[in-house]
């Protein structure tokens, strides 16, 4: 089973990702986001810091990936 955590970069999804990692450390979460391509530099920095804290990549999804499913 895949455990997918969607991140918007906002406080709620960030807090949820951090909390899930804390309470389920043995679960292999897949972190995803749907970038617009027009993110502010602060958001890019935020996702970079979050990647470091989570020690996992944050997969940017695009329309074909959503249509075809996560492989």
N, C-alpha and C positions, 0 to 999 in steps of 0.2 A: 504494500500500500504506500502511495506517495502522500506526503504531508506538505502541502503547499501553503506558504504564507505570503499574502499579497501586501506589498508595501507601497504606500503613496508618498512616503517621506514626511508625512505629518506626525504630530505627536501621538495620536492614537495607534496607528499601525506600527510606529517605532516602539512604543511601550509594549504593545502586544508581542512583537517579535522578541524583544528582550525578555519579557516574562515567560514566554513559551520556552525559550532556551534555558531559563532558570529552573522551571518546574519539570521540564522534560529533556534533561541533558543527553539522554541516550537516543532520542528521536532524531532521525536524519531529515531535517526540514529542508525544503527547497524554497528559497526566497525569490520572489519575482516582483517586477515593477513594470509599468507601462509608460515609458518616457515619451514625451511629446516631441523631443528634439529641440525644445526651446527652454530648457531648464536654466534657472538662474545659477550663477557660480556657487552660491551658498548651498543650493540643493545638491549640486554635484559633490561638493565637499562633505555634506551631511551623509550622502550615500557611501562615500569613501570611508568615513569614520565608522559608519554602521557595519560595513563589510569587515573592517578590522575587528570590531568588537564581537561580531557574530562568528568571525573566523570562517566565513563561507561566502561564496560569490552571491551577488544579487543579479538574477537573470533578467535582462530586459526583454520583455515579450513584444512581438509584433503580430500583425493580423494573420499571416500564414501560420505562425506557431499556435495562435489561439484557435484557428480553424482546424488545423491538423492534429492538435493535441500535443502535450509535452511528451517527447520521446524518452 
